[in-house]
Amino acid sequence: MHEVMQGRNNNLNLIRFVAALSVIWSHSYSLTSGPNGDVSLLDRMTSGRLSIGGLAVGVFFLYGGMLIAKSCESHLKPMGFFAARIRRIFPQLVFTVLLSTFVFGPLLSSNDAATYFHDSRTYRYLLNALLVPVHGLPGVFEANPYPAVVNGALWTLPVEFACYVLCYVTFRLTSFKRGRATALICTLIVAGLAFLHASGLMALSVVRAVLEFLIGMLFWTWRDRVIVSRTLGIAAIGSTCILCALGLDLPAMLLTVPYALVWLGWGTKRKFQNFAYGADLSYGTYLWGFPVQQALVALWPLPMRWPLNTVLAAGIAVLMGLANHLLMDRWLAKLARRIIRRR
């Protein structure tokens, strides 16, 4: 695994892009039919514990654990490490939150503009840009089947940033030396599992995401001993399907999904180079998916079914994600380079 992780010859951008679209697909069920409406086959097999979106979030966090651990070793000083993480998360997030609050919010609100801008909830929504989840804007989506939630997907971001902190602390304590790092990471994994058992799977989505991140860190720690095998990768995918069909979704997410993702990311014979070296649109697509879906449900003249919502929202969210990338990532990067040259 250490050998195949060198450079950008991988499928990570493609897989994360597919994962972002999968989140939109997963959300389309509840956003068109309500929290207790239609669900996917995976939801039914696992009694609602694991959705397509939950699997996709696991993809983000598993790869995140591996890549952020790698980043720790590239940025020995905390300033450099957290500056890189802030550049990754906040520009696009702030742009999305501001546009949602001051452009799309008043256009979609059932309140008039004066009432909307005089309501304290409008400005409370800006806390999302600081990783404080606030779901509603006044008068926005309140009549939808899944009411009053503007962007429910943002819950993952504070969890992700907390994982960044946890990863860096682990690095400072262990330097990712195999023995010490493995002991600490496994202790955290056991603690997470113990919490899930004691709480009756309370906060399953959050804890499962953190566990995936920890497993990603563990893969990075053992990268020079992990063999990336086509046979094992296919076996891991098959085992995942069998375990989920049996309702053993948590063992699948912790035991077979991680290796399947390692093989799909780095071990396949063919790599999709256009994605590997192109723009990563997964983050922007993920940020815009939920509000675009809600807007389509609100504006569509007839009750909208999940397939149409998925297709339309995916197309629009990808375009919005491209706008996020061009305006926030590329433009800000060029601006930063100009400032550095002038100095």
Residue frames as qw, qx, qy, qz and C-alpha x, y, z in Angstrom:
[[0.000, 0.884, 0.467, 0.000, 0.00, 0.00, 0.00],
 [0.337, -0.731, 0.108, 0.583, 2.90, 2.34, 0.70],
 [0.367, -0.099, 0.597, 0.707, 4.06, 1.91, -2.90],
 [0.153, 0.546, 0.696, 0.441, 0.70, 2.48, -4.63],
 [0.151, -0.875, -0.397, 0.232, -0.11, 5.56, -2.53],
 [0.383, -0.383, 0.207, 0.815, 2.76, 7.51, -4.05],
 [0.010, -0.005, 0.464, 0.886, 1.64, 10.32, -6.38],
 [0.496, 0.238, 0.235, -0.801, -1.87, 10.83, -7.72],
 [0.386, 0.130, -0.799, -0.443, -2.28, 7.63, -9.70],
 [0.097, 0.193, 0.883, -0.417, -5.53, 6.67, -7.99],
 [0.148, -0.482, -0.698, -0.508, -9.31, 6.75, -8.26],
 [0.187, -0.380, -0.616, 0.664, -10.01, 8.84, -5.17],
 [0.185, 0.211, -0.045, -0.959, -11.50, 11.86, -6.96],
 [0.447, -0.088, -0.674, -0.582, -13.83, 9.61, -8.94],
 [0.412, -0.322, -0.838, 0.158, -14.93, 7.59, -5.91],
 [0.096, -0.362, -0.463, 0.803, -15.54, 10.70, -3.80],
 [0.288, 0.105, -0.283, -0.909, -17.50, 12.26, -6.65],
 [0.493, -0.211, -0.772, -0.342, -19.67, 9.15, -6.90],
 [0.322, -0.335, -0.737, 0.491, -20.06, 9.24, -3.10],
 [0.090, 0.229, 0.168, -0.955, -21.29, 12.86, -3.26],
 [0.466, -0.019, -0.495, -0.733, -23.87, 11.88, -5.88],
 [0.467, -0.224, -0.855, 0.025, -24.84, 8.89, -3.71],
 [0.084, -0.272, -0.562, 0.777, -25.59, 11.24, -0.82],
 [0.358, 0.147, -0.147, -0.910, -27.99, 13.12, -3.10],
 [0.530, -0.078, -0.754, -0.380, -29.59, 9.84, -4.13],
 [0.347, -0.236, -0.823, 0.383, -29.95, 8.79, -0.51],
 [0.052, 0.264, 0.372, -0.888, -31.48, 12.10, 0.60],
 [0.311, -0.035, -0.472, -0.824, -33.96, 12.08, -2.27],
 [0.375, -0.339, -0.859, -0.077, -36.12, 9.48, -0.52],
 [0.261, -0.547, -0.598, 0.525, -36.82, 11.44, 2.66],
 [0.037, -0.306, 0.028, 0.951, -36.81, 14.86, 0.99],
 [0.314, -0.060, -0.555, -0.768, -39.56, 13.89, -1.45],
 [0.592, -0.352, -0.657, -0.307, -41.68, 11.66, 0.80],
 [0.515, -0.725, 0.132, -0.438, -40.87, 12.79, 4.33],
 [0.146, -0.575, 0.763, -0.256, -38.80, 11.26, 7.17],
 [0.573, -0.039, 0.774, -0.267, -41.07, 8.19, 7.34],
 [0.707, 0.530, -0.065, -0.464, -41.58, 7.76, 3.58],
 [0.914, 0.370, -0.166, 0.035, -39.75, 5.75, 0.94],
 [0.455, -0.708, 0.518, 0.151, -36.34, 4.25, 1.71],
 [0.440, 0.565, -0.652, -0.248, -33.68, 2.47, -0.33],
 [0.909, -0.005, -0.410, -0.075, -33.06, -1.28, -0.46],
 [0.481, 0.267, -0.602, 0.579, -29.98, -0.86, 1.73],
 [0.327, -0.338, 0.348, -0.811, -32.09, 0.89, 4.38],
 [0.858, -0.150, -0.107, -0.479, -34.55, -1.99, 4.34],
 [0.822, 0.147, -0.524, 0.169, -31.85, -4.65, 4.57],
 [0.418, 0.151, -0.560, 0.699, -30.26, -2.96, 7.58],
 [0.307, -0.696, -0.633, 0.143, -33.48, -1.84, 9.32],
 [0.021, 0.966, 0.144, 0.214, -32.60, 1.79, 8.70],
 [0.649, -0.642, 0.114, 0.392, -29.17, 1.67, 10.32],
 [0.388, -0.330, 0.484, 0.712, -27.21, 2.14, 7.09],
 [0.534, 0.760, 0.240, -0.280, -28.34, 4.19, 4.10],
 [0.728, 0.501, 0.137, 0.448, -26.64, 4.82, 0.79],
 [0.049, 0.903, -0.137, 0.405, -25.69, 8.21, 2.19],
 [0.675, -0.670, 0.305, -0.054, -24.26, 6.63, 5.34],
 [0.893, 0.058, 0.270, 0.354, -22.10, 4.37, 3.19],
 [0.479, 0.728, 0.059, 0.486, -20.97, 7.40, 1.16],
 [0.288, -0.896, 0.218, -0.259, -20.07, 9.32, 4.32],
 [0.859, -0.378, 0.305, 0.162, -17.98, 6.32, 5.34],
 [0.755, 0.448, 0.146, 0.455, -16.10, 6.69, 2.05],
 [0.119, 0.883, -0.103, 0.442, -15.25, 10.31, 2.83],
 [0.532, -0.765, 0.306, -0.194, -14.11, 9.57, 6.37],
 [0.936, -0.120, 0.239, 0.230, -12.12, 6.42, 5.57],
 [0.645, 0.522, 0.061, 0.555, -10.10, 8.19, 2.88],
 [0.121, -0.903, 0.100, -0.399, -9.93, 11.25, 5.11],
 [0.761, -0.611, 0.218, 0.033, -8.27, 9.26, 7.89],
 [0.860, 0.080, 0.220, 0.453, -5.60, 7.99, 5.53],
 [0.448, 0.648, 0.118, 0.605, -4.90, 11.28, 3.75],
 [0.276, -0.900, 0.078, -0.329, -5.02, 13.47, 6.85],
 [0.831, -0.472, 0.200, 0.217, -2.61, 11.13, 8.62],
 [0.730, 0.296, 0.201, 0.582, -0.33, 11.52, 5.62],
 [0.121, 0.845, 0.077, 0.515, -0.74, 15.30, 5.84],
 [0.612, -0.788, 0.065, 0.008, 0.32, 15.25, 9.49],
 [0.807, -0.239, 0.255, 0.476, 3.68, 13.86, 8.46],
 [0.492, 0.513, 0.264, 0.652, 3.98, 16.50, 5.73],
 [0.106, -0.767, 0.008, -0.633, 3.11, 19.40, 8.08],
 [0.576, -0.105, -0.650, 0.485, 5.08, 18.93, 11.27],
 [0.036, -0.039, -0.356, 0.933, 4.05, 22.31, 12.69],
 [0.178, 0.539, 0.770, -0.290, 0.44, 22.76, 13.76],
 [0.201, 0.639, 0.007, -0.742, 0.15, 26.08, 11.92],
 [0.185, 0.327, -0.704, -0.603, 0.91, 24.50, 8.56],
 [0.011, 0.197, 0.980, 0.041, -1.33, 21.49, 9.20],
 [0.142, 0.620, 0.653, -0.410, -4.40, 23.44, 10.27],
 [0.174, 0.568, -0.196, -0.780, -3.88, 26.13, 7.63],
 [0.131, 0.120, -0.846, -0.502, -4.10, 23.41, 4.98],
 [0.002, -0.401, -0.909, 0.117, -7.26, 21.99, 6.58],
 [0.135, 0.642, 0.339, -0.674, -8.87, 25.44, 6.83],
 [0.179, 0.421, -0.469, -0.755, -8.14, 26.14, 3.16],
 [0.088, -0.077, -0.947, -0.300, -9.81, 22.87, 2.27],
 [0.056, -0.516, -0.835, 0.181, -13.01, 23.27, 4.29],
 [0.037, -0.623, -0.423, 0.657, -13.87, 26.90, 4.90],
 [0.059, 0.267, -0.326, -0.905, -13.75, 28.87, 1.61],
 [0.276, -0.189, -0.770, -0.543, -16.36, 26.72, -0.11],
 [0.259, -0.502, -0.784, 0.257, -18.39, 26.32, 3.08],
 [0.062, -0.495, -0.240, 0.833, -18.50, 30.08, 3.74],
 [0.155, 0.125, -0.494, -0.846, -19.43, 30.76, 0.11],
 [0.291, -0.317, -0.856, -0.287, -22.27, 28.21, 0.26],
 [0.228, -0.550, -0.661, 0.457, -23.61, 29.52, 3.57],
 [0.009, -0.410, -0.028, 0.912, -23.51, 33.18, 2.45],
 [0.225, 0.004, -0.621, -0.751, -25.21, 32.44, -0.85],
 [0.293, -0.406, -0.864, -0.059, -27.86, 30.34, 0.89],
 [0.199, -0.542, -0.534, 0.617, -28.53, 33.04, 3.48],
 [0.015, 0.574, 0.043, -0.818, -28.53, 36.21, 1.43],
 [0.244, 0.236, -0.575, -0.745, -29.50, 35.11, -2.09],
 [0.372, -0.151, -0.857, -0.324, -31.47, 31.87, -2.17],
 [0.127, -0.319, -0.776, 0.529, -32.99, 32.25, 1.30],
 [0.235, 0.415, 0.231, -0.848, -35.01, 35.41, 0.60],
 [0.384, 0.198, -0.577, -0.693, -35.97, 34.14, -2.86],
 [0.441, -0.119, -0.876, -0.154, -37.35, 30.88, -1.47],
 [0.022, -0.154, -0.708, 0.689, -38.80, 32.15, 1.80],
 [0.087, -0.644, -0.724, -0.233, -42.56, 32.39, 2.26],
 [0.253, -0.760, -0.284, 0.527, -41.87, 35.59, 4.22],
 [0.379, 0.907, 0.057, 0.173, -41.42, 38.96, 2.56],
 [0.637, 0.422, -0.298, 0.572, -37.90, 40.34, 2.33],
 [0.159, -0.666, 0.287, -0.669, -38.29, 42.79, 5.21],
 [0.836, -0.430, 0.133, -0.314, -39.56, 40.10, 7.58],
 [0.949, 0.139, -0.167, 0.230, -36.85, 37.67, 6.43],
 [0.518, 0.458, -0.312, 0.652, -33.98, 40.08, 7.05],
 [0.307, -0.615, 0.281, -0.670, -35.36, 41.28, 10.38],
 [0.932, -0.300, -0.092, -0.184, -35.58, 37.73, 11.73],
 [0.327, -0.734, 0.594, -0.033, -32.67, 36.71, 13.97],
 [0.871, 0.001, 0.490, 0.034, -32.82, 33.17, 12.56],
 [0.659, 0.745, -0.047, 0.089, -31.49, 34.52, 9.26],
 [0.148, 0.816, -0.500, 0.250, -28.22, 35.57, 10.88],
 [0.692, -0.419, 0.560, -0.181, -28.08, 32.57, 13.19],
 [0.934, 0.329, 0.141, 0.001, -27.81, 30.41, 10.06],
 [0.389, 0.815, -0.396, 0.167, -24.38, 32.00, 9.42],
 [0.549, -0.591, 0.571, -0.153, -23.05, 29.92, 12.33],
 [0.956, 0.205, 0.207, 0.025, -22.87, 27.05, 9.86],
 [0.544, 0.751, -0.269, 0.260, -19.81, 28.79, 8.40],
 [0.129, -0.665, 0.623, -0.391, -18.17, 28.28, 11.82],
 [0.426, 0.071, -0.902, 0.000, -19.11, 24.58, 11.95],
 [0.248, 0.119, 0.679, -0.680, -22.03, 25.20, 14.30],
 [0.003, -0.298, -0.854, -0.426, -25.03, 23.38, 12.75],
 [0.320, 0.369, 0.355, -0.797, -28.15, 25.52, 12.33],
 [0.373, 0.247, 0.859, 0.250, -30.80, 23.93, 10.13],
 [0.226, 0.729, 0.643, 0.057, -33.42, 26.53, 9.36],
 [0.114, 0.022, 0.120, 0.986, -33.95, 29.88, 7.67],
 [0.317, 0.371, 0.509, -0.709, -37.21, 31.78, 8.30],
 [0.633, 0.519, 0.144, -0.556, -39.96, 30.70, 5.93],
 [0.345, 0.538, -0.693, -0.334, -37.66, 28.48, 3.84],
 [0.441, 0.098, -0.879, -0.154, -38.86, 24.95, 2.98],
 [0.313, -0.108, 0.657, -0.677, -41.33, 24.97, 5.87],
 [0.781, 0.207, 0.151, -0.569, -44.04, 23.33, 3.71],
 [0.457, 0.432, -0.752, -0.199, -41.75, 20.63, 2.28],
 [0.892, -0.195, -0.376, -0.157, -42.26, 16.93, 3.14],
 [0.722, -0.201, -0.335, 0.571, -38.97, 17.20, 5.08],
 [0.011, -0.935, -0.252, -0.248, -39.74, 20.60, 6.59],
 [0.259, -0.960, 0.087, -0.066, -37.60, 23.57, 7.60],
 [0.724, -0.420, 0.363, 0.410, -34.15, 22.00, 7.02],
 [0.373, 0.857, -0.209, -0.288, -32.04, 23.96, 4.54],
 [0.550, 0.572, -0.607, 0.039, -28.88, 21.86, 4.48],
 [0.867, -0.431, 0.156, -0.194, -28.95, 18.75, 6.61],
 [0.901, 0.267, -0.186, 0.286, -25.70, 17.47, 5.08],
 [0.169, 0.780, -0.355, 0.487, -23.59, 20.01, 6.97],
 [0.774, -0.588, 0.152, -0.181, -23.59, 17.89, 10.14],
 [0.949, 0.063, -0.040, 0.308, -20.56, 15.98, 8.88],
 [0.421, 0.724, -0.195, 0.510, -18.25, 19.01, 8.75],
 [0.358, -0.748, 0.395, -0.395, -17.80, 19.65, 12.50],
 [0.942, -0.218, 0.253, -0.016, -17.33, 15.90, 12.95],
 [0.814, 0.456, -0.035, 0.358, -14.72, 15.91, 10.20],
 [0.156, 0.795, -0.313, 0.496, -12.83, 18.84, 11.69],
 [0.674, -0.592, 0.354, -0.265, -12.88, 17.18, 15.12],
 [0.974, 0.056, 0.149, 0.160, -11.31, 14.14, 13.45],
 [0.524, 0.700, -0.204, 0.441, -8.58, 16.38, 12.03],
 [0.274, -0.762, 0.400, -0.429, -7.76, 17.55, 15.55],
 [0.893, -0.304, 0.305, -0.131, -7.83, 13.98, 16.86],
 [0.895, 0.364, -0.008, 0.259, -5.53, 12.84, 14.06],
 [0.313, 0.753, -0.319, 0.483, -2.99, 15.58, 14.70],
 [0.533, -0.647, 0.408, -0.360, -3.00, 14.93, 18.45],
 [0.978, -0.056, 0.198, 0.016, -2.43, 11.22, 17.75],
 [0.718, 0.567, -0.145, 0.377, 0.47, 12.12, 15.48],
 [0.008, -0.784, 0.388, -0.484, 2.06, 14.37, 18.10],
 [0.721, -0.491, 0.390, -0.296, 1.69, 11.67, 20.76],
 [0.898, -0.057, 0.432, 0.054, 2.87, 8.72, 18.69],
 [0.036, 0.617, -0.554, -0.558, 4.56, 10.04, 15.52],
 [0.864, 0.281, -0.128, -0.398, 2.55, 7.22, 13.93],
 [0.040, 0.423, -0.902, 0.074, 5.08, 4.71, 15.22],
 [0.550, -0.102, -0.716, -0.417, 3.34, 1.43, 14.62],
 [0.406, -0.236, -0.821, 0.325, 3.14, 0.09, 18.16],
 [0.036, -0.292, -0.444, 0.846, 2.12, 3.27, 19.97],
 [0.350, 0.115, -0.249, -0.896, -0.19, 4.53, 17.25],
 [0.495, -0.145, -0.789, -0.333, -1.94, 1.18, 16.90],
 [0.290, -0.300, -0.777, 0.471, -2.49, 0.94, 20.65],
 [0.098, 0.297, 0.261, -0.913, -3.98, 4.44, 20.84],
 [0.416, 0.089, -0.440, -0.791, -6.13, 4.15, 17.70],
 [0.467, -0.183, -0.853, -0.147, -7.47, 0.72, 18.70],
 [0.148, -0.304, -0.673, 0.658, -8.28, 2.05, 22.16],
 [0.265, 0.252, 0.020, -0.931, -10.32, 4.83, 20.56],
 [0.475, -0.001, -0.677, -0.562, -12.08, 2.35, 18.27],
 [0.368, -0.256, -0.872, 0.199, -12.99, 0.12, 21.23],
 [0.008, 0.306, 0.452, -0.838, -14.24, 3.17, 23.15],
 [0.379, 0.149, -0.282, -0.869, -16.45, 4.14, 20.20],
 [0.506, -0.109, -0.801, -0.301, -17.88, 0.62, 19.95],
 [0.253, -0.275, -0.782, 0.499, -18.48, 0.52, 23.70],
 [0.189, 0.243, 0.192, -0.932, -20.37, 3.81, 23.49],
 [0.486, 0.042, -0.528, -0.695, -22.54, 2.50, 20.65],
 [0.460, -0.184, -0.869, 0.011, -23.34, -0.67, 22.61],
 [0.162, -0.297, -0.648, 0.682, -24.11, 1.17, 25.84],
 [0.225, 0.294, 0.076, -0.926, -26.25, 3.80, 24.11],
 [0.582, 0.434, 0.669, -0.157, -28.26, 1.39, 21.97],
 [0.507, 0.322, 0.490, 0.631, -26.66, 2.72, 18.75],
 [0.007, 0.936, 0.247, -0.249, -27.42, 6.33, 19.66],
 [0.069, 0.876, -0.322, -0.352, -25.61, 8.75, 17.33],
 [0.857, 0.050, 0.461, 0.224, -24.69, 5.80, 15.09],
 [0.597, 0.753, 0.126, 0.248, -24.04, 7.97, 12.02],
 [0.043, -0.933, 0.318, -0.166, -21.60, 10.22, 13.88],
 [0.633, -0.534, 0.560, 0.019, -19.72, 7.48, 15.74],
 [0.865, 0.257, 0.392, 0.178, -19.55, 5.27, 12.64],
 [0.464, 0.855, -0.063, 0.223, -18.00, 8.13, 10.66],
 [0.249, -0.833, 0.476, -0.133, -15.37, 8.68, 13.37],
 [0.810, -0.229, 0.537, 0.053, -14.62, 4.95, 13.47],
 [0.783, 0.551, 0.196, 0.212, -14.08, 4.95, 9.68],
 [0.177, 0.921, -0.272, 0.216, -11.66, 7.85, 10.08],
 [0.536, -0.635, 0.550, -0.082, -9.76, 5.97, 12.80],
 [0.885, 0.105, 0.435, 0.129, -9.55, 2.88, 10.58],
 [0.573, 0.789, -0.015, 0.221, -8.15, 5.10, 7.83],
 [0.152, -0.858, 0.458, -0.174, -5.47, 6.29, 10.25],
 [0.776, -0.315, 0.546, -0.011, -4.73, 2.66, 11.11],
 [0.835, 0.472, 0.219, 0.178, -4.29, 1.82, 7.43],
 [0.303, 0.888, -0.252, 0.239, -1.81, 4.69, 7.10],
 [0.475, -0.696, 0.521, -0.133, 0.12, 3.49, 10.16],
 [0.736, -0.132, 0.657, 0.092, 0.44, -0.01, 8.64],
 [0.596, 0.711, -0.079, -0.365, 0.78, 1.09, 5.01],
 [0.230, 0.625, -0.730, -0.151, 4.09, -0.70, 4.45],
 [0.250, -0.116, 0.950, -0.147, 2.56, -4.00, 5.55],
 [0.621, 0.430, 0.443, -0.483, -0.85, -3.84, 3.80],
 [0.270, -0.040, 0.789, 0.551, -0.94, -5.80, 0.54],
 [0.495, 0.432, 0.065, -0.751, -3.31, -4.33, -2.06],
 [0.223, -0.043, 0.940, 0.253, -4.72, -7.37, -3.81],
 [0.443, 0.005, -0.433, -0.785, -7.37, -7.67, -6.50],
 [0.500, -0.210, -0.836, -0.085, -8.56, -10.98, -5.07],
 [0.249, -0.337, -0.657, 0.627, -8.90, -9.56, -1.57],
 [0.158, 0.149, 0.005, -0.976, -10.55, -6.42, -2.90],
 [0.514, -0.108, -0.578, -0.624, -13.24, -8.33, -4.77],
 [0.481, -0.271, -0.812, 0.186, -13.69, -10.62, -1.76],
 [0.103, -0.234, -0.455, 0.853, -14.14, -7.57, 0.47],
 [0.366, 0.039, -0.220, -0.903, -16.84, -6.17, -1.84],
 [0.579, -0.164, -0.724, -0.337, -18.64, -9.50, -1.95],
 [0.395, -0.248, -0.750, 0.469, -18.40, -9.91, 1.81],
 [0.095, 0.112, 0.221, -0.964, -19.81, -6.42, 2.29],
 [0.517, -0.073, -0.427, -0.738, -22.86, -7.29, 0.22],
 [0.594, -0.209, -0.777, -0.020, -23.42, -10.53, 2.13],
 [0.274, -0.198, -0.617, 0.711, -23.02, -8.92, 5.55],
 [0.251, 0.064, 0.053, -0.964, -25.42, -6.08, 4.70],
 [0.584, -0.124, -0.591, -0.543, -27.96, -8.59, 3.34],
 [0.577, -0.260, -0.744, 0.213, -27.74, -10.38, 6.70],
 [0.352, -0.878, -0.208, -0.247, -28.25, -7.11, 8.57],
 [0.743, -0.442, -0.034, 0.501, -24.65, -7.05, 9.80],
 [0.380, 0.864, 0.094, 0.315, -24.00, -3.56, 8.49],
 [0.302, -0.907, 0.290, -0.037, -21.71, -2.31, 11.27],
 [0.755, -0.302, 0.500, 0.298, -19.29, -5.28, 10.94],
 [0.672, 0.541, 0.349, 0.365, -19.32, -4.66, 7.19],
 [0.136, 0.965, -0.018, 0.222, -18.47, -0.98, 7.59],
 [0.416, -0.813, 0.407, -0.011, -15.64, -1.72, 10.02],
 [0.704, -0.291, 0.623, 0.177, -14.18, -4.93, 8.57],
 [0.646, 0.279, 0.609, 0.366, -14.78, -5.24, 4.83],
 [0.302, 0.923, 0.234, 0.052, -15.70, -1.80, 3.45],
 [0.232, -0.874, 0.306, 0.296, -12.32, -0.24, 4.41],
 [0.506, -0.269, 0.689, 0.444, -10.25, -2.76, 2.47],
 [0.505, 0.590, 0.596, 0.203, -12.69, -2.64, -0.47],
 [0.133, 0.984, 0.080, -0.089, -12.17, 1.14, -0.62],
 [0.382, -0.668, 0.507, 0.388, -8.39, 0.77, -0.44],
 [0.545, 0.076, 0.732, 0.401, -8.45, -1.59, -3.41],
 [0.370, 0.785, 0.480, 0.132, -10.92, 0.53, -5.40],
 [0.064, -0.972, 0.056, 0.220, -8.87, 3.65, -4.68],
 [0.096, -0.776, 0.576, 0.240, -5.38, 2.39, -5.45],
 [0.512, -0.248, 0.816, 0.098, -5.41, -1.26, -6.46],
 [0.747, 0.532, 0.359, -0.174, -7.43, -1.46, -9.66],
 [0.674, 0.060, 0.435, 0.594, -5.50, -2.08, -12.85],
 [0.242, 0.583, 0.358, 0.688, -7.09, 0.86, -14.64],
 [0.204, -0.495, -0.372, 0.758, -7.03, 4.35, -13.11],
 [0.251, 0.827, 0.466, 0.192, -9.35, 7.11, -14.27],
 [0.520, -0.075, -0.033, 0.850, -6.71, 9.75, -14.91],
 [0.015, -0.570, -0.303, -0.764, -9.15, 12.48, -15.99],
 [0.570, -0.751, -0.256, -0.213, -10.57, 12.41, -12.48],
 [0.787, -0.334, -0.174, 0.489, -7.23, 11.86, -10.76],
 [0.444, -0.069, 0.064, 0.891, -5.66, 15.00, -12.21],
 [0.059, -0.590, -0.417, -0.689, -8.82, 17.08, -12.68],
 [0.253, -0.411, 0.275, -0.832, -10.78, 19.26, -10.29],
 [0.171, -0.213, -0.919, 0.283, -12.22, 17.54, -7.23],
 [0.333, -0.326, -0.236, -0.853, -15.90, 18.52, -7.42],
 [0.493, -0.333, -0.803, 0.040, -17.07, 16.15, -4.71],
 [0.231, -0.304, -0.530, 0.757, -16.95, 18.66, -1.85],
 [0.207, 0.130, -0.071, -0.967, -18.85, 21.43, -3.65],
 [0.490, -0.163, -0.685, -0.513, -21.38, 18.92, -4.98],
 [0.430, -0.325, -0.785, 0.305, -21.88, 17.60, -1.46],
 [0.080, -0.238, -0.354, 0.901, -22.37, 21.10, -0.03],
 [0.338, 0.133, -0.181, -0.914, -25.05, 22.05, -2.56],
 [0.235, -0.129, -0.921, -0.282, -26.89, 18.75, -2.91],
 [0.104, -0.457, -0.801, 0.373, -29.31, 19.03, 0.01],
 [0.142, 0.538, 0.223, -0.801, -30.46, 22.66, -0.50],
 [0.254, 0.220, -0.590, -0.734, -30.84, 22.10, -4.25],
 [0.198, -0.232, -0.944, -0.123, -32.99, 19.04, -3.58],
 [0.018, -0.534, -0.636, 0.557, -35.15, 20.95, -1.12],
 [0.170, 0.449, -0.115, -0.870, -35.55, 23.84, -3.58],
 [0.235, 0.039, -0.789, -0.567, -36.65, 21.47, -6.35],
 [0.146, -0.408, -0.891, 0.137, -39.28, 19.92, -4.09],
 [0.014, 0.564, 0.399, -0.723, -40.53, 23.37, -3.07],
 [0.195, 0.476, -0.250, -0.820, -40.69, 24.78, -6.61],
 [0.018, -0.037, -0.907, -0.418, -41.89, 21.76, -8.58],
 [0.477, -0.112, -0.113, -0.864, -45.56, 22.21, -9.53],
 [0.866, -0.164, -0.342, -0.325, -46.44, 18.57, -8.76],
 [0.756, -0.551, 0.350, -0.046, -45.35, 16.19, -5.98],
 [0.398, 0.686, -0.605, -0.074, -41.82, 15.15, -6.90],
 [0.989, -0.148, -0.021, -0.008, -40.67, 11.54, -6.77],
 [0.599, -0.653, 0.354, 0.299, -37.19, 10.53, -5.73],
 [0.740, 0.158, 0.420, 0.502, -35.77, 9.47, -9.16],
 [0.308, 0.817, 0.225, 0.433, -36.51, 12.86, -10.73],
 [0.363, -0.926, 0.101, -0.025, -35.23, 14.68, -7.67],
 [0.770, -0.371, 0.349, 0.384, -32.01, 12.68, -7.76],
 [0.645, 0.369, 0.383, 0.549, -31.30, 13.33, -11.44],
 [0.134, 0.890, 0.170, 0.400, -32.14, 17.04, -11.48],
 [0.480, -0.867, 0.130, 0.019, -30.46, 17.81, -8.17],
 [0.806, -0.222, 0.307, 0.455, -27.31, 15.93, -9.14],
 [0.538, 0.540, 0.288, 0.580, -26.92, 17.93, -12.33],
 [0.074, -0.925, -0.062, -0.368, -27.49, 21.28, -10.64],
 [0.670, -0.718, 0.152, 0.114, -25.33, 20.44, -7.62],
 [0.794, 0.022, 0.254, 0.552, -22.41, 19.46, -9.86],
 [0.325, 0.707, 0.181, 0.601, -22.65, 22.83, -11.63],
 [0.371, -0.896, 0.031, -0.242, -22.80, 24.63, -8.28],
 [0.829, -0.436, 0.185, 0.296, -19.86, 22.56, -7.10],
 [0.662, 0.349, 0.203, 0.631, -17.91, 23.63, -10.18],
 [0.008, 0.865, 0.073, 0.497, -18.73, 27.26, -9.39],
 [0.668, -0.738, 0.092, 0.022, -17.52, 26.71, -5.82],
 [0.843, -0.123, 0.211, 0.479, -14.26, 25.25, -7.10],
 [0.491, 0.547, 0.195, 0.649, -13.59, 27.98, -9.65],
 [0.126, -0.860, -0.056, -0.491, -14.52, 30.89, -7.41],
 [0.631, -0.744, 0.164, -0.148, -13.27, 29.71, -4.04],
 [0.874, -0.252, 0.267, 0.319, -10.44, 27.29, -4.71],
 [0.669, 0.345, 0.246, 0.611, -8.84, 28.53, -7.93],
 [0.094, 0.859, 0.109, 0.492, -9.61, 32.24, -7.59],
 [0.551, -0.823, 0.121, -0.061, -8.51, 32.41, -3.96],
 [0.852, -0.185, 0.230, 0.432, -5.36, 30.44, -4.78],
 [0.517, 0.546, 0.189, 0.632, -4.47, 32.89, -7.56],
 [0.184, -0.912, -0.037, -0.366, -5.19, 35.84, -5.28],
 [0.747, -0.629, 0.148, 0.156, -2.95, 34.38, -2.57],
 [0.785, 0.089, 0.223, 0.571, -0.10, 33.89, -5.07],
 [0.269, 0.758, 0.139, 0.578, -0.41, 37.50, -6.25],
 [0.437, -0.879, 0.047, -0.183, -0.28, 38.79, -2.68],
 [0.837, -0.385, 0.200, 0.333, 2.81, 36.67, -1.95],
 [0.652, 0.385, 0.199, 0.622, 4.58, 37.97, -5.10],
 [0.019, 0.878, 0.071, 0.472, 3.89, 41.60, -4.15],
 [0.625, -0.769, 0.139, -0.002, 5.37, 41.04, -0.72]]
